[in-house]
Amino acid sequence: LAVHLLNELRDAQADSNTGAILIDAEGPVFCGGLDWAEPVAEEIFTFGRRASKPIVAAIQGVAISAGLALLANAHVAVAAQGSSFGLTDIREGRCHTGILTAVAAAIGDRRTRELSLTGRVFTAPEALAWGLVHATTPPFELDDRARAIATALANADPGAVRTILEHFAGNLS
């Protein structure tokens, strides 16, 4: 799944008709983690830093571990109220440093360290307070809200968008 997503992201970045990328869930969960048996390129956890087109994430249900890293790579993130987040890999004796790096770029080393060591799950209000997500919305409004943001970004001046993304490359907070 991660390799498929990465290919889709690359294709969207290369498509001259794409002005913005919207990442959302097909179902009630944004991303419950990573299939550790699947080979994953480190690029999946850093694609937002090199993106020339804005990425909007619409989070519903849960965003755990790799899902949290995907969220952290988005330039704008909106979460449904009631969503849950976490870096829970320690519960299974695992750690992927690419995930930690992506999340730390969004919320800082200290908070990321605490979350990854404790494996605790946190709420949408906490994610909003920490700047991990930029807005929360009732679940029934999530798709419309995220789509409106992505459409506005797609319709913005591409040169200005590119300049902004290049300015903040490597710092998605």
C-alpha positions in Angstrom: 0.0 0.0 0.0 2.8 2.5 0.9 4.6 1.8 -2.4 1.3 2.4 -4.3 0.7 5.6 -2.4 4.2 6.8 -3.1 3.8 6.1 -6.8 0.4 8.0 -6.8 2.1 11.0 -5.1 5.0 11.0 -7.6 2.5 10.8 -10.5 0.5 13.7 -9.1 3.6 15.8 -8.5 4.6 15.2 -12.2 1.2 15.9 -13.6 1.0 19.4 -15.0 -2.8 19.4 -14.6 -2.6 18.7 -10.9 -2.6 21.9 -8.7 -2.9 20.3 -5.3 -3.0 16.8 -3.8 -5.6 15.7 -1.4 -4.8 12.6 0.8 -7.9 11.1 2.5 -9.2 7.8 3.7 -11.3 5.3 1.8 -13.3 4.2 4.8 -13.4 5.1 8.5 -9.6 5.0 9.2 -7.0 7.4 7.7 -4.1 5.0 8.3 -3.7 2.5 11.1 0.0 2.0 10.6 2.5 0.3 8.3 2.6 -3.2 7.0 6.1 -4.0 8.2 6.5 -6.9 5.7 6.2 -4.4 2.8 9.4 -2.7 1.7 9.0 1.0 2.1 11.1 3.6 0.6 12.3 6.3 3.1 10.8 8.7 0.6 7.3 8.0 1.8 8.1 9.8 5.1 9.8 12.8 3.4 7.8 13.5 0.2 6.2 16.7 1.6 9.6 18.3 1.9 10.3 18.0 -1.8 6.8 18.5 -3.0 6.3 21.3 -5.6 2.5 21.1 -5.2 0.6 21.6 -1.9 -0.6 18.5 -0.1 -3.7 18.5 2.0 -4.6 15.7 4.4 -8.1 14.9 5.6 -7.9 12.8 8.7 -10.7 10.7 10.1 -10.7 7.8 12.5 -7.1 7.1 13.4 -3.7 8.1 12.1 -1.2 5.9 13.8 2.6 5.6 13.3 3.1 5.7 9.5 -0.3 7.4 9.2 1.0 10.1 11.5 4.1 10.5 9.4 1.9 10.9 6.3 -0.1 13.5 8.1 3.1 15.3 9.2 4.1 15.5 5.6 1.0 17.4 4.5 1.3 21.1 4.1 -2.3 21.6 5.4 -4.1 19.1 7.6 -7.7 19.0 8.7 -9.0 16.4 11.1 -12.5 15.2 11.9 -13.4 15.7 15.6 -13.1 12.4 17.4 -10.0 11.3 15.4 -7.2 9.7 17.3 -3.4 9.8 16.7 -0.4 8.1 18.0 3.1 6.7 17.7 2.4 3.3 19.0 5.1 1.1 17.4 6.9 0.8 20.8 4.0 -1.4 22.0 5.2 -4.0 19.5 8.9 -3.4 20.0 9.3 -1.5 16.8 10.6 1.8 15.7 11.1 3.4 12.3 13.3 6.5 12.6 11.8 7.9 9.3 8.4 8.2 11.1 10.0 9.9 14.1 11.8 12.4 11.9 8.7 13.3 9.9 6.6 13.8 13.1 9.3 15.7 14.9 9.5 18.1 11.9 5.9 18.9 12.5 5.6 19.0 16.3 9.2 19.0 17.7 11.6 16.6 19.1 10.5 16.7 22.7 6.8 16.0 22.0 7.7 13.3 19.5 10.1 11.6 21.9 7.4 11.5 24.6 4.8 10.1 22.3 7.1 7.5 20.8 8.4 6.3 24.2 4.9 6.1 25.8 3.0 4.9 22.7 0.0 6.9 24.0 -2.9 7.8 21.7 -3.9 11.4 21.6 -6.9 13.4 20.5 -7.8 15.8 17.7 -7.8 18.8 20.2 -4.3 17.9 21.2 -3.2 17.6 17.6 -4.7 21.0 16.9 -3.0 22.6 20.0 0.4 21.2 18.9 0.0 22.4 15.3 -0.1 18.8 13.9 -3.4 19.6 12.3 -4.5 23.1 11.3 -8.2 22.7 11.8 -10.8 20.3 13.2 -14.3 19.9 11.9 -17.3 17.7 12.5 -16.9 14.4 10.6 -19.7 15.1 8.2 -17.9 18.3 7.1 -14.4 16.9 6.7 -14.5 16.0 3.0 -16.1 19.3 2.0 -13.6 21.3 4.1 -10.5 19.5 2.9 -11.7 19.6 -0.7 -12.3 23.4 -0.5 -8.8 23.9 0.8 -7.3 21.7 -1.9 -9.3 23.5 -4.6 -8.2 26.9 -3.3 -4.6 25.8 -3.3 -4.9 24.3 -6.8 -6.3 27.6 -8.1 -3.6 29.7 -6.5 -0.7 31.1 -8.5 1.6 28.1 -9.2 4.8 30.2 -9.0 3.8 31.7 -5.6 2.9 28.2 -4.3 6.2 26.8 -5.5 8.1 29.7 -3.9 6.4 29.2 -0.5 7.0 25.4 -0.6 10.6 25.9 -1.5 11.0 28.4 1.3 9.7 26.0 3.9 11.3 22.8 2.4 12.4 20.5 5.2 10.2 22.3 7.8 6.6 21.3 7.6 5.5 22.7 11.0 
